[in-house]
Amino acid sequence: MELCVALDLPSKEKNIELAQKLREYPLWLKVGLRSFIRDGKEFIKELKSLGEFKIFLDLKLYDIPNTMADAAEEIAKMGVEMFNVHASAGKEAMSGVMQRLQLVPKRPLVLAVTALTSFDEKQFRTIYNDTIEHKVKQFAKEAYEARLDGVVCSAFESSLIKQITNTDFLTLAPGIRPFGESGDDQKRVADLQLAKQNQVDIVVVGRPIYQASDPKAAVEKILTKL
């Protein structure tokens, strides 16, 4: 497994400060909606100048196929190593993204979001009129057939997704509470042991790191368990 640290702090300065503390480690850094809307492309450049970080741009693209393809091409130009789209945008849209990225000399990895980890079964059914497991399987198959590199899912669904696609099909699991910390607003959370058992490739950890009294020590402790 690899570790991805979520840069979800309330200011660019605090995110940069956290990244500087962690620059010696081989990490993914997740830049989400809040940080990207506030700090933009220059923030990505600044993070990449700090060290050998790999950047995961977590914008969850969801639009008509051509607009998603256009956006994907612009993201690729930023030099990030990975970004994501919503699987519920449909197979046509996902395929269009991958076709457009064939024009890019060095394309980033592309993942599809299946079911947000903030959903429980009741909330998910209200929106999708289906169970999480059934819909996640459908979304994962469509993403795989559209030639994406993997999916964003909870740790609970990771091994199932690999069974119906391929063991090399990446799974990235947000909502990880490494040592059983509070789930906060996340419903389907897991610890590192469960993530490893379910063959998760990349775990995303946010608050247990950046709210720790010593974020560097927290990262070191997590890395020993991967």
C-alpha positions as CSV (number, residue, x, y, z in Angstrom):
1,M,0.0,0.0,0.0
2,E,0.9,3.6,-0.5
3,L,0.0,6.6,1.7
4,C,-1.8,9.6,0.4
5,V,-2.0,12.6,2.8
6,A,-5.1,14.8,2.4
7,L,-4.2,18.5,2.3
8,D,-7.5,19.8,3.7
9,L,-6.3,22.5,6.0
10,P,-8.0,25.9,6.1
11,S,-5.2,27.9,4.4
12,K,-2.5,27.4,1.7
13,E,0.1,28.3,4.3
14,K,-0.9,25.5,6.6
15,N,-1.0,23.0,3.8
16,I,2.5,24.0,2.7
17,E,3.8,23.9,6.2
18,L,2.4,20.3,6.5
19,A,4.0,19.3,3.2
20,Q,7.3,20.7,4.2
21,K,7.3,18.6,7.4
22,L,6.7,15.5,5.3
23,R,9.0,16.2,2.3
24,E,11.4,13.3,3.1
25,Y,8.8,10.7,2.7
26,P,7.6,9.0,-0.6
27,L,4.0,10.2,-0.4
28,W,1.0,11.1,-2.4
29,L,-0.6,14.5,-1.6
30,K,-4.3,14.9,-2.2
31,V,-5.4,18.4,-3.3
32,G,-9.2,18.6,-3.1
33,L,-11.9,21.1,-4.1
34,R,-11.4,23.5,-1.3
35,S,-7.6,23.8,-1.7
36,F,-7.7,23.9,-5.5
37,I,-10.5,26.5,-5.7
38,R,-8.7,28.7,-3.2
39,D,-5.1,28.2,-4.3
40,G,-5.2,27.0,-7.9
41,K,-2.5,25.8,-10.3
42,E,0.2,27.7,-8.5
43,F,-0.4,25.6,-5.4
44,I,0.3,22.5,-7.4
45,K,3.5,23.9,-8.7
46,E,4.6,24.9,-5.2
47,L,3.9,21.5,-3.8
48,K,5.9,19.8,-6.6
49,S,8.9,22.1,-5.9
50,L,9.1,21.0,-2.3
51,G,10.2,17.4,-3.0
52,E,9.4,14.1,-4.7
53,F,5.7,14.2,-3.9
54,K,3.1,12.7,-6.3
55,I,-0.1,14.8,-6.6
56,F,-3.6,13.5,-6.6
57,L,-6.0,16.1,-7.8
58,D,-9.3,15.2,-6.3
59,L,-11.9,17.2,-8.2
60,K,-14.3,14.3,-9.1
61,L,-15.2,15.5,-12.6
62,Y,-18.9,15.0,-13.5
63,D,-20.3,16.7,-16.6
64,I,-21.2,15.9,-20.2
65,P,-18.6,13.8,-22.0
66,N,-17.0,16.5,-24.0
67,T,-16.7,18.9,-21.1
68,M,-15.1,16.2,-19.0
69,A,-12.6,15.3,-21.7
70,D,-11.7,19.0,-22.1
71,A,-11.2,19.3,-18.3
72,A,-9.1,16.1,-18.2
73,E,-6.8,17.5,-20.9
74,E,-6.3,20.7,-18.9
75,I,-5.6,18.7,-15.7
76,A,-3.0,16.6,-17.5
77,K,-1.2,19.8,-18.6
78,M,-0.6,20.7,-14.9
79,G,1.6,17.7,-14.5
80,V,-0.3,16.0,-11.7
81,E,0.2,12.2,-11.3
82,M,-3.4,11.3,-10.7
83,F,-7.0,12.7,-10.8
84,N,-10.5,11.4,-10.6
85,V,-13.9,11.5,-12.3
86,H,-17.4,10.4,-11.1
87,A,-18.2,6.9,-12.4
88,S,-21.9,8.0,-12.4
89,A,-21.1,10.3,-15.3
90,G,-21.3,7.2,-17.4
91,K,-19.1,4.9,-19.4
92,E,-19.2,7.1,-22.5
93,A,-17.9,10.1,-20.5
94,M,-15.1,8.0,-18.9
95,S,-14.1,6.5,-22.3
96,G,-14.0,10.0,-23.7
97,V,-11.6,11.1,-21.0
98,M,-9.3,8.3,-21.7
99,Q,-9.4,8.8,-25.5
100,R,-8.6,12.5,-25.1
101,L,-5.6,11.7,-22.8
102,Q,-4.1,9.6,-25.5
103,L,-3.0,12.9,-27.0
104,V,-1.1,13.8,-23.8
105,P,2.6,12.8,-23.8
106,K,2.7,11.7,-20.2
107,R,-0.9,11.2,-18.9
108,P,-1.8,11.0,-15.3
109,L,-3.6,8.0,-13.7
110,V,-7.4,8.3,-13.8
111,L,-9.6,6.9,-11.1
112,A,-13.4,6.8,-11.0
113,V,-15.3,7.5,-7.8
114,T,-17.8,4.8,-7.1
115,A,-19.7,5.5,-3.8
116,L,-18.6,8.3,-1.5
117,T,-17.5,7.0,1.9
118,S,-19.8,9.6,3.5
119,F,-22.8,7.5,2.4
120,D,-24.4,4.8,4.4
121,E,-26.8,2.3,2.8
122,K,-29.9,4.4,3.5
123,Q,-28.5,7.6,2.1
124,F,-27.1,5.8,-0.9
125,R,-30.3,4.1,-1.8
126,T,-32.2,7.4,-1.6
127,I,-30.1,8.8,-4.4
128,Y,-29.2,5.7,-6.5
129,N,-32.2,3.4,-5.7
130,D,-29.8,0.5,-5.3
131,T,-27.4,-1.1,-2.8
132,I,-23.9,0.2,-2.4
133,E,-22.4,-3.2,-3.3
134,H,-24.4,-3.7,-6.4
135,K,-23.8,-0.2,-7.7
136,V,-20.1,-0.1,-6.9
137,K,-19.7,-3.4,-8.8
138,Q,-21.5,-1.8,-11.8
139,F,-19.4,1.4,-11.6
140,A,-16.1,-0.5,-11.2
141,K,-16.9,-2.7,-14.3
142,E,-17.7,0.3,-16.4
143,A,-14.6,2.1,-15.3
144,Y,-12.5,-0.9,-16.1
145,E,-14.1,-1.3,-19.5
146,A,-13.5,2.4,-20.2
147,R,-9.8,1.7,-19.6
148,L,-9.4,3.8,-16.5
149,D,-6.6,2.9,-14.1
150,G,-8.8,2.2,-11.0
151,V,-11.5,3.5,-8.7
152,V,-12.0,5.4,-5.5
153,C,-13.9,3.2,-3.1
154,S,-14.2,2.3,0.5
155,A,-11.8,-0.3,1.8
156,F,-14.7,-2.7,2.3
157,E,-15.3,-2.9,-1.5
158,S,-11.7,-3.1,-2.7
159,S,-11.2,-6.9,-2.8
160,L,-14.5,-7.4,-4.5
161,I,-13.6,-4.8,-7.2
162,K,-10.3,-6.6,-7.9
163,Q,-12.2,-9.9,-8.2
164,I,-14.5,-8.6,-10.9
165,T,-11.9,-6.5,-12.8
166,N,-8.2,-7.2,-12.3
167,T,-5.7,-7.4,-9.5
168,D,-3.8,-4.5,-11.2
169,F,-6.9,-2.3,-11.3
170,L,-6.1,0.3,-8.6
171,T,-8.2,0.9,-5.6
172,L,-7.8,4.1,-3.6
173,A,-9.6,4.2,-0.2
174,P,-10.5,7.5,1.5
175,G,-11.9,7.7,5.0
176,I,-9.0,5.7,6.5
177,R,-8.7,6.0,10.2
178,P,-5.3,4.3,10.7
179,F,-5.6,3.1,14.3
180,G,-9.4,3.3,14.9
181,E,-9.8,7.0,15.3
182,S,-13.2,8.7,15.0
183,G,-14.9,8.5,11.6
184,D,-16.2,12.1,11.9
185,D,-18.4,12.8,8.8
186,Q,-17.3,9.5,7.1
187,K,-19.6,6.5,7.4
188,R,-17.7,3.6,5.8
189,V,-14.3,4.0,7.5
190,A,-11.6,1.4,7.9
191,D,-8.3,1.0,9.7
192,L,-5.0,0.0,8.0
193,Q,-5.3,-3.7,8.8
194,L,-8.7,-3.9,7.1
195,A,-7.4,-1.9,4.1
196,K,-4.4,-4.3,3.7
197,Q,-6.6,-7.4,4.0
198,N,-8.8,-6.0,1.2
199,Q,-5.9,-5.3,-1.1
200,V,-6.3,-1.5,-1.1
201,D,-3.4,0.1,-3.2
202,I,-3.5,3.6,-1.8
203,V,-5.0,4.8,1.5
204,V,-6.0,8.4,2.0
205,V,-5.5,9.8,5.5
206,G,-6.3,13.4,6.5
207,R,-7.4,14.4,10.0
208,P,-5.5,11.7,11.9
209,I,-2.3,13.2,10.4
210,Y,-2.9,17.0,10.2
211,Q,-4.7,17.2,13.5
212,A,-2.0,15.2,15.3
213,S,0.3,17.0,17.7
214,D,3.2,15.6,15.6
215,P,2.1,15.0,12.0
216,K,5.6,13.7,11.0
217,A,5.5,11.0,13.8
218,A,1.9,10.1,12.7
219,V,3.1,9.5,9.1
220,E,6.1,7.5,10.3
221,K,3.8,5.3,12.4
222,I,1.4,4.7,9.4
223,L,4.3,3.9,7.0
224,T,5.5,1.1,9.3
225,K,2.1,-0.6,9.0
226,L,1.7,-0.4,5.2
